[in-house]
Amino acid sequence: MGGMEGFGPVEVEPDEPSFHKPWERRAFGVTTAVFSLLRAGQFRHAIERMDPAHYLTSSYYEHWVTGGATALVETGHATPEELERRAPGFPLARPLDPDAAVDRAGPDSDTPRFQPGDRVRVRRWVWHGHTRCPRYVQGMRGTVVRVDVVAPLPDVEVHSAQATQRQPTYSVRFDAAELWGERAEPGAAAVHVDLWEAYLEPDGGAA
């Protein structure tokens, strides 16, 4: 939801506790254990597929519980019958999109295409599956400030138990004015986003 408008200001709670209710602490512990059975992207993509009305009216740790339960059922670690027996009527996320075929897999690469100081532009694309490329940076220009680790591309990894593609990752700096235009506050800090190489192309300077 990064970059979307219409949800009002971010409300900051002074001295906010880590957990507001005891069940949230349990949800944190259970979800941490679930991570040993799942890929991180599977968990994230399950949350992304929550019914919008459910997502917008539920809390942060409710998202965690829904994502974990959905991913466990989809990967065969639990059955819908087991879940229904333990938590009748529990709302799982919507099913995986069958059109989210693995069409981004390619050869692994350990050699970075970009270096600190390079100007890049984030690719625009329509993708029916999971991605770690935020919508609000797609099409935007930035500057590589750091070359990070080589890691599996989540867009591929989430949708196939076999296919993977390892790529260099980068920290890319975006000026606030580039992202938010005239609405950016004067002197606003830049935004740094971690991006896989597949998301980037050289900035040719064209609009």
TORNU-890831 format. One record per residue: x, y, z of N, C-alpha, C, O in turn. Coordinates in pm, whole numbers, plus 50000, padded with zeros to 5 digits. Example, Ala and Ser with C-alpha at 12.3 -4.5 7.8 and 13.67 -1.06 7.14 Angstrom:
513194943150780512304955050780513204967050780514244966850846;512854977550708513674989450714512905000350787513415011450804;
***
This chain:
500824987950000500005000050000500855012650000500325023750000;502175011050000503055022650003502765032049888502665027749773;502645044749917502405054749814500955057349784500645066949713;500035049049835498615051249810498085062449899498565064450010;497095069549850496525080649924495095077549966494485067849921;494565086050053493165084950092492925077850223491775075750261;493995073950294493845066650419494105075450541494135070450654;494285088250520494495097350631495925097150680496765089750629;496215105450781497585106250833497965093750911497105086550963;499265091350920499775080451002499695084651148500255094851187;498995076851227498835080151368499955073651449500095061351450;500745081751516501865076851595501445076351742501055086551799;501525064651801501145062851941502355064952030503315057152020;502375074852117503525076952205503775064652293502845058852348;505045060852304505425049452388504625036952353504195029552441;504435034752225503645023152181504305010052225505495008252203;503545000952286504114988152328504304978852209503674980652104;505154968952225505344959152119504064951352092503774947951977;503314948552197502074940952184500984947952266501194951452382;499834949752204498724956152275497874946052351497244949452451;497864933652304497044923252367497864910452378498764908252297;497564901852477498344889452495498354880552371499364873952343;497244880152295497204871252179498204875752072498674867451994;498514888552067499474893351968500864887551996501594884251903;501224886452122502504880452158502554865752113503564861152061;501434858652133501374844652090501434843651937502084834851882;500744852951870500764853051723502184855251671502594849051572;502914863951737504314866451698505124853651712505884850151622;504984846751825505754834651847505394823651750506284816951696;504104821651727503664811051634504154814051492504644805151423;504024826551450504434830051314505944828451297506394824051192;506704831951398508154829951390508484815151370509394811851295;507744806351438507954791951419507544787551279508184778851219;506484793451227505994790051093507044793150986507114786350885;507844803651010508854807450911509824796050881510424795950774;509984786550972510894775450946510324765850842511054757450789;509034767150811508384758250715508104765050582507734758350485;508264778150575507864785650457508994794350406509944797450478;508874798250281509694809050229509034822250269507814823350273;509864832250297509314845050343508324850750244507304856550283;508594849150116507704854650014506334848050014505334854549984;506274835150048504984828350054504104834650162502904836450142;504704837750274503984844250384503514858150341502354861750362;504414865950282504044879550240502944879350134502004887250139;503074870150037502104869849928500724865549979499704870049925;500674857150081499384853450139498714865550200497494867250187;499464874150266498894886350322498424895650210497364901850221;499194896450102498804904849989497464900449929496754908549871;497134887749943495924882249881494714882249976493664876849942;494884888250092493714889350181492614897450113492894906750036;491364893950140490264901950089490464916450134490724918850252;490344926150044490624940050082489844944850204490404951850289;488574941250213487774945650328488314939650457488334946250561;488764927250450489344920750568490674927250603490954930150720;491504929750503492814935550527492694949250594493394952250691;491804957550541491714971350588491024972750724491144983150789;490324962350767489614963150894490244954051001489654952051107;491404948450973492064939551068493404945451110493944954151042;493924940651220495144946051276496394939651215496304929951140;497524945251250498814940551198499014925651225499364918051135;498794921451350499034907451382497924898351330498144886351315;496754903651303495744895751232496224892651091495974881751039;496914902051029497494899450897498494887950907498514879150821;499314888051011500294877351030499604863751042500004854150977;498584863051126497904850251148497234845351020497324833550987;496584854350947495934850550822496964845950719496764835750653;498064853350706499094849550610499724836150644499924827850555;500024834050771500634821350811499714809650790500134799350737;498454810850831497494799950815497264796750667497224785050628;497114807150586496904805150442498084797850379497894788250305;499294802350407500474796350348500664781950395501094773450316;500354778950520500484765250570499524755850497499884744550464;498294760650473497334752350400497784750450256497704739350203;498244761050192498634760250051499864751550029500014745649922;500744750750127501954742650113501774728550168502724720750168;500584725250214500314711750259500734708550401500664696950441;501154718450477501534716150616500314715250708500414710650822;499174719550658497904718350731496804716650627496984720350511;495684711050669494554709350579493454719050616493374723450730;492584722450520491454731150553490584725050663490014732350745;490474711750664489654705150766490264707050905489544709551002;491584705950915492234708051044492034722251092491774724651210;492164731751001491984745751038490544748351082490304755251181;489594742951009488194745051043487854738851179487054744351255;488474727451208488214720951335488754729251452488144729751559;489894735551432490524743251539490024757651545489974763651653;489654763151429489214777251424488084778451323488314783051211;486864774351360485744774551265485534788251201485524798551268;485384787951069485114800250996486304809450978486134821050941;487504804451005488684813050992488844817550847488824809250757;488994830850823489044835950686490454835050627491344842550666;490634826050534491914825350463491964835850353490944841650315;493174838350304493334847650192492804841350064492564829250057;492614849649963492114844749835493134835349771494324836249800;492674826249683493584816349623494674823049538494534834449494;495754815649515496804820149425496234822149285495364814649241;496724832249217496284835049080496944824948986498164824348978;496144816948914496744807048823497514813248708498324806548644;497284826148681498004832948573499384837748616500154842748534;499704836048744501014840548793502064829948761502684824248850;502244827548632503214817448589504634822648613504864834648615;505554813448630506944817248654507584820448519508114811648452;507524833248481508074837248351509244846948367509654853348270;509764848148487510874857348510512164849948541513204856148560;512094836648547513294829048582514334830448471513994830448353;515564831648510516674832748415517924827348480517854821248587;519064829348418520304824248477520674831948603520404843948614;521294824948696521794831548816522904841348778523614839448679;523044851848858524104861648835524704865848968523994869849060;526034864948976526734869649095527444882949070527994888949162;527424887548944528154899648906527204911348895526334911248809;527334921448979526424932948974526524940448841527624942948790;525374943848785525334951748663525554966448692526054973848606;525184970748814525264984848852526234986548968526514977149042;526744998748981527685002149087527215014949157526425022449100;527685017449278527295029749347527555042149260528605043449198;526585050849258526665062949176525935061749044525655071848980;525615049449000524895047648873523465052648886522795050348987;523015059648782521615063848776520805052448714521185046948610;519685049048777518855037948730517395042348727517005052448786;516615034548658515175036648654514505023348686514925012948636;513475023748768512765011548804511795007948692511055016448643;511814995448653510944990948544509464991748586509134990748704;508604993548487507154992448508506714979048450507144975248342;505844971848522505324959448468504014955848536503704960348646;503254947548465502024942148521502324927648557502754919848472;502094924148681502484910948732501374906048823500964913148915;500904893848798499764888548873500194881849004499344877649083;501484880749027501944873749145502634882849245502384894949250;503514876749324504214884049428505414891449371506084886549280;505684903149423506894910549389507314918749509506484922749591;508614921249519509134929849625509484943649571510194951349635;508974946649451509194959849392507994968649424506924966649366;508124978549514506974986849551506404994349431507144999149346;505094995349427504455002249315504865016849307504985022449198;505095023049423505345037449420506715041249364506975053049340;507605031449344508885034649282508945030149137509905033449067;507945022849089507985018048951507925029948855507065038648867;508845030048761508955041048665509775052748715509995062248640;510215052348840510945063648898512455062048882512975050948870;513145073548882514605073748868515265075249004514775082549091;516365068349021517095069249146518575066949123519035065649010;519335066549233520775064749228521175053149317520755052349432;521975044049262522485032849341523465038149444524425044949409;523235035149570524145039549676524915028149738525915030349807;524455015649715525145004249776524794991449700523644989249663;525794983149677525564969849623525504960249741526414959749823;524414952549748524204943549862524404928949820525134926149725;523764919949891523994905649871523334900649743522434907049688;523784889049698523094881549593522034872949661522354865549754;520784873749615519694867049683518664862149581518584867549471;517874851749617516834846849525515794857649497515384864949587;515364858649372514344868149331512984863149379512524852649334;512324870449471511054865549527509974863249422509154854149439;509954871049315508934869849212508914855749153507854850849113;510074849449148510194835849096510034825649207509304815849193;510704828049317510784818249425509414814849484509154803349517;508554824849498507254822749562506364813449480505544806249537;506504813749348505554806849261506044793549209505384787349125;507184788949256507674775949212508564769949319509424776749375;508344757149346509194750149442510534746349379511484742849449;510604746949246511824742849176512624754749122513844755249137;511934764249059512634775148991513114785649091512384789549182;514354789949073514904801049149515774809349055516214804548951;516004821449092516934830049019517624839049119516984847449182;518924837349133519704845349227520264857549154520814856449045;520114869149218520534881749156521164890949261520894889649380;521994900249215522474910749306521304919649350520334921449276;521424925049469520444934649519521144947849548522364948249568;520374958649549520934971949561520094980549656518894978449671;520754990149718520045000949787520015012849692521065017649649;518815017349658518655028149561518005040249630517005038849699;518605051849609518125064249670517225071649573517585073849457;516035075549621515075083349542514825096549612514535096949731;514935107549537514585120449594513085121049619512305115449542;512695127849726511275129049759510495135349644509365131249616;511075145249579510375151949469510135142549352509135143949281;511035132949332510845123049225509645114249253508895110849162;509465110649380508375101549416507045108749433506005103849390;507085120549498505825127049536505555139949460504505146149479;506495144249374506275156149294506185168749378506895170249477;505305177749338505175190649406504665189249548504785198649627;504115177849583503565176049717504645172549819504375172149939;505855170049773506945167149866507245179349951507295190549900;507455177250078507795188150167509175193750131510075185950098;509365206750138510695212550109511745206450202511575205850324;512825202050143513895196150222513595182250274514285177350363;512545175650219512175162350266513315152550242514045153450143;513465143250334514525133250322514285124150203513145122150160;515345118750149515235109250041514765095750094514835093150214;514295087350004513825073950039514805063849979515145064649861;515265054450061516155043850015515375030850008514735026850106;515405024149893514635011949872515585000849828516435002949742;515424988949887516224977349848515544970449730514374966849739;516284968749620515694963649496516584953149431517814954149435;515954943049372516674932949295517044938549158516414947949109;518064932649098518564937548969517494936948860517464945548772;516624926748864515594925448761514644937248758513994939748657;514554944648868513654956048874514244968648810513534978448791;515524968448778516234980648741516704980348595516954969748537;516804992348539517424994048408518205007148411517915015848493;519195008648322519935021348322519005033048291518085031748210;519245044248355518445056148331518935063048206520005069148204;518125061948100518505068047974518175082747966518555089347870;517455087948067517145102248070515855105948001515425117448010;515195096347930513945099547862512815099847963512865092948066;511805107647935510645108748024509795096348015508775095248083;
***
